[in-house]
Amino acid sequence: MPNVLARRFFDAAFDAMDQRLFNAIYSRSLVYNTCWEDPAVDRKALELNSRDRMLVITSAGCNVLDYALTGPARIHAVDANPRQSALLELKLAGIRRLEFEDFFAAFGEGRHAGFEEIYRHVLREELSPFAQEWWDRNIVWFSGASPRGSFYYHGLSGVVATGFRGYLQLRPALRSGIRLLLEANTLEEQREIYDRHVEPHLWSRGLNWALSRQITMSLLGVPHPQRKEVQRQHDNGVAGFIRESIETVFRTLPVRTNYFWTLYLRGRYTRDCCPEYLKPHNFTALKRGAADCVDVHTDTVTGFLQKTPERISKFVLLDHMDWMSSYYPEALREEWQAILDRATPEARIIFRSAHRKPAYLDRLRVRGRALRDALTFHDGLAWALQPSDRVHTYAGFHIADVPG
């Protein structure tokens, strides 16, 4: 019994320390320089139409622009981190004011030698005061002049990508194997290259150690509660889960269209392997008006919903409820109350989780019922779509409707 009490004490102390670290990191940094959720899967789950009014957690804004291409009536991009809003504002300004080649150099290649000047003279006036202040200090990330080069090696997720790039420099055989993997033309060839030239060199003791550290997870936007969920489900812990995910991605899904993982391997997108908003015809569509449906809000989900008079028919909530359920359970209950208050009848909600069946769905009570009972879940559809997810780092993908 004393050992159990001691373990609980240390777990609680570690959770509190991690919460402070996580909050400190998020309150000062651009966390995501690209979205880490597959919008191709989301589109199938959401069944978007021209009448939809959406709430989407902004992240890096890539998926907001992807959904905009389907022509919904309105997308409210909401994020509590103003730096994420600033990134989407910069992309929207670029869509309005730049030609495709300049836009792709900045957001596709991740570097544009003249981007600082373009920003000062063309884009800055389009931004909110906070976004202006942020990019005044950090627009050099796009210039190629910083030691890290690409924009995609900046921000917290970029720090981890930079660390892995350094790891590759120390392991030439692995670097060579990854180069072959990126050049594979067929899934069979890709699988053979991974098994022969990548896997034997990838999983070193040092990499497994790094992936098991909470500081690595925090830099990737994964707080301690999510890490514990992964550990509970996987015998080999976080490193084992990530290894399984990577093996699934590179052995069963075509690498030539997987712009999520290949971005951090290359430090850039290519014309053939990039998000939809970076393709010429889609950029043109966004410039001609498709992007006009996007409104950017720096706010919490609850704060936005309590202010807006609009009814929302589609919600994209990412994975933030995992950490809210541990750190701020009452705030999460309040958020779901606001969601149900502002949702249209039969509104659809999608979210991701470190757990296939997150406990908070049964623990959290809204309107006198467990959240799981207050919604209509489509587990069969979610499980059918998840194998095609090109990111493949979430154990749970959840699709639910608000009863009509």
C-alpha positions as CSV (number, residue, x, y, z in Angstrom):
1,M,0.0,0.0,0.0
2,P,2.7,2.6,0.8
3,N,4.3,1.8,-2.6
4,V,1.0,2.4,-4.3
5,L,0.5,5.7,-2.5
6,A,4.1,6.8,-3.3
7,R,3.6,6.0,-7.0
8,R,0.4,8.0,-7.1
9,F,2.1,10.9,-5.4
10,F,4.9,10.9,-7.9
11,D,2.5,10.5,-10.8
12,A,0.5,13.5,-9.6
13,A,3.6,15.5,-9.1
14,F,4.9,14.6,-12.6
15,D,1.6,15.4,-14.2
16,A,1.6,18.8,-12.5
17,M,5.1,19.5,-13.6
18,D,4.4,18.4,-17.1
19,Q,1.2,20.6,-17.2
20,R,3.3,23.7,-16.3
21,L,5.9,22.8,-18.9
22,F,3.3,22.1,-21.6
23,N,1.5,25.4,-20.8
24,A,4.8,27.3,-20.9
25,I,5.7,25.9,-24.2
26,Y,2.3,26.5,-25.8
27,S,2.1,30.1,-24.5
28,R,5.3,31.2,-26.2
29,S,5.7,29.2,-29.4
30,L,4.4,28.3,-32.8
31,V,3.8,24.6,-32.2
32,Y,2.7,23.3,-35.6
33,N,4.2,24.5,-38.8
34,T,2.0,22.0,-40.7
35,C,-1.1,20.0,-40.0
36,W,-0.7,16.5,-38.8
37,E,-4.2,15.2,-39.6
38,D,-5.2,13.8,-43.0
39,P,-7.9,16.0,-44.6
40,A,-8.6,13.4,-47.3
41,V,-9.9,11.1,-44.5
42,D,-11.7,14.1,-42.9
43,R,-13.5,15.0,-46.1
44,K,-15.0,11.5,-46.4
45,A,-16.1,11.6,-42.7
46,L,-17.5,15.1,-42.9
47,E,-19.5,15.0,-46.2
48,L,-19.1,18.7,-46.6
49,N,-21.6,20.7,-48.6
50,S,-22.3,24.4,-49.6
51,R,-24.6,25.0,-46.6
52,D,-22.1,23.9,-44.0
53,R,-20.8,26.3,-41.4
54,M,-17.7,24.8,-39.8
55,L,-15.7,25.2,-36.7
56,V,-12.1,24.0,-37.2
57,I,-9.3,24.2,-34.8
58,T,-6.7,26.0,-36.8
59,S,-3.4,24.3,-36.1
60,A,-1.2,25.3,-39.1
61,G,-4.2,26.2,-41.3
62,C,-3.4,23.6,-44.1
63,N,-6.6,21.7,-43.5
64,V,-8.7,24.8,-43.2
65,L,-7.7,25.7,-46.7
66,D,-8.3,22.1,-47.9
67,Y,-11.9,22.2,-46.6
68,A,-12.4,25.7,-48.1
69,L,-11.8,24.1,-51.6
70,T,-15.1,22.1,-51.1
71,G,-17.1,25.3,-51.0
72,P,-18.7,25.5,-47.5
73,A,-20.6,28.6,-46.5
74,R,-18.2,29.5,-43.7
75,I,-15.2,28.2,-41.9
76,H,-14.4,29.6,-38.5
77,A,-10.7,28.7,-37.9
78,V,-10.4,28.9,-34.1
79,D,-7.2,28.5,-32.0
80,A,-6.2,29.6,-28.5
81,N,-2.6,30.0,-29.7
82,P,-2.3,33.4,-31.6
83,R,0.8,32.2,-33.3
84,Q,-1.2,29.5,-35.1
85,S,-3.7,32.2,-36.2
86,A,-0.8,34.3,-37.4
87,L,0.4,31.5,-39.6
88,L,-3.0,31.0,-41.2
89,E,-3.3,34.8,-41.6
90,L,0.0,34.8,-43.5
91,K,-1.1,32.1,-45.8
92,L,-4.4,33.8,-46.5
93,A,-2.5,37.1,-47.2
94,G,-0.3,35.2,-49.6
95,I,-3.2,33.7,-51.4
96,R,-4.8,37.1,-51.9
97,R,-1.6,39.0,-52.9
98,L,1.0,36.7,-54.3
99,E,1.5,34.7,-57.6
100,F,1.7,31.0,-57.3
101,E,5.5,30.7,-57.7
102,D,6.2,33.0,-54.8
103,F,3.6,31.4,-52.7
104,F,4.9,27.9,-53.4
105,A,8.5,28.9,-52.7
106,A,7.5,30.1,-49.2
107,F,5.0,27.5,-48.2
108,G,6.0,24.6,-50.5
109,E,9.8,24.8,-50.6
110,G,9.9,26.5,-47.1
111,R,12.3,29.1,-48.3
112,H,12.2,32.2,-50.5
113,A,15.3,34.4,-50.7
114,G,13.1,37.5,-51.2
115,F,10.3,36.7,-48.8
116,E,11.3,39.2,-46.1
117,E,10.9,42.1,-48.7
118,I,7.7,40.6,-50.0
119,Y,6.4,40.4,-46.4
120,R,7.3,44.0,-45.6
121,H,5.9,45.6,-48.8
122,V,3.0,43.3,-49.8
123,L,1.8,41.0,-47.0
124,R,2.3,42.8,-43.7
125,E,-0.6,45.3,-44.1
126,E,-3.0,42.4,-44.5
127,L,-2.3,41.0,-41.0
128,S,-3.7,41.6,-37.6
129,P,-1.5,43.6,-35.1
130,F,-0.4,40.4,-33.3
131,A,0.4,38.6,-36.5
132,Q,2.4,41.7,-37.7
133,E,4.4,41.7,-34.5
134,W,5.1,37.9,-34.6
135,W,6.2,37.9,-38.3
136,D,8.2,41.1,-37.9
137,R,10.4,39.0,-35.6
138,N,10.2,35.6,-37.3
139,I,9.8,36.2,-41.1
140,V,13.4,35.2,-41.5
141,W,12.3,31.6,-41.0
142,F,11.2,31.7,-44.7
143,S,14.3,33.4,-46.1
144,G,16.6,30.4,-46.1
145,A,19.2,32.6,-44.4
146,S,18.7,31.1,-40.9
147,P,20.9,28.1,-39.9
148,R,18.0,25.7,-40.2
149,G,17.2,26.7,-43.8
150,S,13.6,25.7,-44.4
151,F,10.6,27.2,-42.5
152,Y,9.6,23.6,-41.8
153,Y,12.6,23.2,-39.5
154,H,11.2,26.0,-37.3
155,G,8.5,26.0,-34.6
156,L,8.4,23.3,-31.9
157,S,7.6,20.5,-34.4
158,G,10.5,21.8,-36.5
159,V,12.9,21.4,-33.6
160,V,12.2,17.7,-33.5
161,A,12.5,17.5,-37.3
162,T,15.9,19.3,-37.1
163,G,17.0,16.8,-34.5
164,F,16.1,13.9,-36.7
165,R,17.9,15.5,-39.7
166,G,21.0,15.7,-37.5
167,Y,20.5,12.0,-36.5
168,L,20.5,11.1,-40.3
169,Q,23.8,12.9,-40.7
170,L,25.3,10.5,-38.2
171,R,23.9,7.5,-39.9
172,P,24.8,7.5,-43.6
173,A,23.3,4.1,-44.3
174,L,20.0,5.1,-43.0
175,R,20.2,8.4,-44.9
176,S,20.8,6.5,-48.1
177,G,17.9,4.1,-47.4
178,I,15.5,6.9,-46.9
179,R,16.6,8.5,-50.2
180,L,15.8,5.2,-51.9
181,L,12.5,5.1,-50.1
182,L,11.5,8.5,-51.3
183,E,12.2,7.5,-54.9
184,A,10.2,4.3,-54.8
185,N,7.6,4.0,-57.6
186,T,5.5,1.1,-56.4
187,L,4.2,-0.1,-53.0
188,E,6.0,-3.4,-53.4
189,E,9.3,-1.6,-54.1
190,Q,8.7,0.7,-51.2
191,R,8.1,-2.2,-48.8
192,E,11.3,-4.0,-49.9
193,I,13.4,-0.8,-49.5
194,Y,12.0,-0.2,-46.0
195,D,12.6,-3.8,-44.9
196,R,16.1,-4.0,-46.4
197,H,17.6,-0.5,-46.2
198,V,15.6,1.5,-43.6
199,E,14.3,-0.6,-40.8
200,P,17.6,-2.3,-39.9
201,H,19.3,1.1,-39.4
202,L,16.4,3.1,-37.9
203,W,15.6,1.8,-34.5
204,S,18.7,2.5,-32.5
205,R,18.8,2.6,-28.7
206,G,19.3,6.4,-28.9
207,L,16.2,7.0,-31.1
208,N,14.1,4.8,-28.9
209,W,15.3,6.7,-25.8
210,A,14.5,10.1,-27.5
211,L,11.0,9.0,-28.5
212,S,10.4,7.9,-24.9
213,R,11.2,11.3,-23.4
214,Q,8.3,13.6,-22.5
215,I,10.2,16.6,-23.6
216,T,10.2,15.2,-27.2
217,M,6.5,14.5,-27.0
218,S,5.8,18.0,-25.6
219,L,7.7,19.5,-28.6
220,L,5.4,17.5,-30.9
221,G,2.4,18.8,-29.0
222,V,1.8,15.6,-27.1
223,P,1.2,16.2,-23.4
224,H,1.8,13.6,-20.6
225,P,-1.8,12.4,-20.5
226,Q,-1.7,11.4,-24.1
227,R,1.6,9.7,-23.7
228,K,0.1,7.7,-20.8
229,E,-2.8,6.6,-22.9
230,V,-0.4,5.3,-25.5
231,Q,1.6,3.5,-22.9
232,R,-1.5,1.8,-21.5
233,Q,-2.4,0.4,-25.0
234,H,1.0,-0.6,-26.2
235,D,3.3,-3.2,-24.5
236,N,6.4,-1.4,-25.9
237,G,5.4,2.1,-24.8
238,V,5.5,5.2,-26.9
239,A,8.6,4.2,-28.9
240,G,6.9,0.9,-29.8
241,F,3.7,2.7,-30.8
242,I,5.6,5.1,-33.1
243,R,7.6,2.2,-34.6
244,E,4.4,0.4,-35.4
245,S,2.9,3.5,-36.9
246,I,5.9,4.2,-39.1
247,E,6.1,0.7,-40.3
248,T,2.4,0.8,-41.3
249,V,2.9,4.1,-43.1
250,F,6.0,3.1,-45.1
251,R,5.0,-0.5,-45.7
252,T,1.3,-0.2,-46.6
253,L,0.7,3.3,-47.8
254,P,2.2,4.9,-51.0
255,V,5.0,7.3,-50.0
256,R,4.8,9.3,-53.2
257,T,1.5,10.9,-51.9
258,N,2.4,11.0,-48.2
259,Y,3.3,14.7,-47.9
260,F,3.0,14.5,-44.1
261,W,6.0,12.3,-43.4
262,T,8.0,13.2,-46.5
263,L,7.9,16.9,-45.6
264,Y,10.1,16.3,-42.5
265,L,12.4,13.9,-44.4
266,R,13.0,16.5,-47.2
267,G,12.4,19.7,-45.3
268,R,10.0,20.8,-48.1
269,Y,7.1,19.7,-50.2
270,T,7.4,18.8,-53.9
271,R,5.0,19.8,-56.7
272,D,3.8,16.2,-56.8
273,C,3.6,15.6,-53.0
274,C,2.0,18.5,-51.1
275,P,-1.2,19.6,-49.5
276,E,-4.1,20.5,-51.9
277,Y,-3.8,24.2,-51.2
278,L,-0.2,24.1,-52.7
279,K,-1.4,22.8,-56.1
280,P,-1.6,25.4,-58.9
281,H,-5.3,24.9,-59.8
282,N,-6.4,24.8,-56.1
283,F,-4.3,27.9,-55.4
284,T,-6.1,29.7,-58.2
285,A,-9.5,28.5,-56.9
286,L,-8.6,29.9,-53.4
287,K,-7.5,33.2,-54.9
288,R,-10.7,33.5,-57.0
289,G,-12.9,33.3,-53.9
290,A,-12.8,29.9,-52.3
291,A,-10.7,31.2,-49.4
292,D,-13.1,34.0,-48.7
293,C,-15.2,31.7,-46.5
294,V,-12.4,31.5,-43.9
295,D,-12.6,33.7,-40.7
296,V,-9.7,33.5,-38.3
297,H,-10.3,33.7,-34.5
298,T,-7.8,33.6,-31.7
299,D,-10.0,32.1,-29.0
300,T,-10.9,28.9,-27.2
301,V,-13.6,26.7,-28.7
302,T,-15.9,27.6,-25.8
303,G,-15.1,31.3,-26.0
304,F,-15.9,31.4,-29.7
305,L,-19.1,29.4,-29.5
306,Q,-20.4,31.5,-26.6
307,K,-19.9,34.7,-28.7
308,T,-21.1,33.6,-32.2
309,P,-24.8,33.8,-33.2
310,E,-24.2,31.2,-35.9
311,R,-25.2,27.6,-35.8
312,I,-22.4,25.2,-36.7
313,S,-23.0,22.1,-38.7
314,K,-19.5,20.6,-38.9
315,F,-16.8,20.5,-36.1
316,V,-13.2,19.5,-36.5
317,L,-11.8,19.3,-33.0
318,L,-8.4,17.5,-33.6
319,D,-7.1,15.8,-30.4
320,H,-7.2,18.6,-27.8
321,M,-9.8,16.8,-25.6
322,D,-7.2,14.3,-24.5
323,W,-5.2,16.8,-22.6
324,M,-8.2,18.9,-21.5
325,S,-9.8,15.8,-20.0
326,S,-6.8,15.5,-17.7
327,Y,-5.8,19.1,-17.1
328,Y,-9.1,20.9,-17.3
329,P,-12.0,18.5,-17.1
330,E,-14.6,21.1,-16.0
331,A,-13.5,23.4,-19.0
332,L,-14.0,20.4,-21.3
333,R,-17.5,19.8,-19.9
334,E,-18.2,23.5,-20.5
335,E,-16.8,23.2,-24.1
336,W,-19.1,20.3,-24.9
337,Q,-22.1,22.2,-23.5
338,A,-21.2,25.1,-25.8
339,I,-20.8,22.7,-28.8
340,L,-24.3,21.2,-28.2
341,D,-25.8,24.6,-27.7
342,R,-24.6,26.0,-31.0
343,A,-24.7,22.8,-33.1
344,T,-27.4,22.4,-35.8
345,P,-29.6,19.3,-35.6
346,E,-27.6,16.3,-36.9
347,A,-24.3,18.3,-36.9
348,R,-21.3,16.1,-37.5
349,I,-18.2,16.2,-35.2
350,I,-14.8,14.6,-35.8
351,F,-11.9,14.3,-33.4
352,R,-8.9,12.2,-32.8
353,S,-7.5,10.6,-29.6
354,A,-4.5,8.7,-28.3
355,H,-7.0,6.1,-27.3
356,R,-9.4,4.1,-29.5
357,K,-12.1,4.4,-26.7
358,P,-11.2,7.5,-24.6
359,A,-12.4,7.2,-21.1
360,Y,-13.7,10.8,-21.0
361,L,-16.5,10.0,-23.3
362,D,-18.1,7.9,-20.5
363,R,-16.8,10.0,-17.6
364,L,-17.9,13.4,-18.9
365,R,-21.5,14.3,-18.3
366,V,-23.3,16.9,-20.4
367,R,-27.0,17.6,-20.0
368,G,-27.3,14.9,-17.4
369,R,-25.9,12.1,-19.6
370,A,-22.5,10.6,-20.4
371,L,-21.1,12.3,-23.5
372,R,-21.0,9.0,-25.3
373,D,-24.8,8.7,-24.9
374,A,-25.4,12.4,-25.9
375,L,-24.0,11.8,-29.4
376,T,-24.5,9.2,-32.1
377,F,-21.2,7.6,-32.9
378,H,-20.3,6.1,-36.3
379,D,-17.6,3.7,-35.2
380,G,-17.9,1.5,-38.3
381,L,-17.2,4.4,-40.6
382,A,-14.4,5.7,-38.5
383,W,-12.7,2.3,-38.4
384,A,-13.2,1.8,-42.1
385,L,-11.5,5.2,-42.9
386,Q,-8.6,5.0,-40.4
387,P,-6.4,2.5,-42.3
388,S,-6.1,5.0,-45.2
389,D,-4.9,7.8,-42.9
390,R,-1.5,8.8,-44.2
391,V,-0.4,10.2,-40.8
392,H,-1.4,7.1,-38.7
393,T,-0.3,8.4,-35.3
394,Y,-3.7,8.4,-33.6
395,A,-5.1,5.2,-32.1
396,G,-8.6,6.7,-32.2
397,F,-10.5,8.5,-35.0
398,H,-14.0,9.4,-33.9
399,I,-17.1,10.5,-35.9
400,A,-20.2,11.5,-34.1
401,D,-23.5,13.3,-34.9
402,V,-25.6,15.5,-32.6
403,P,-29.1,13.9,-32.5
404,G,-31.7,15.8,-34.5
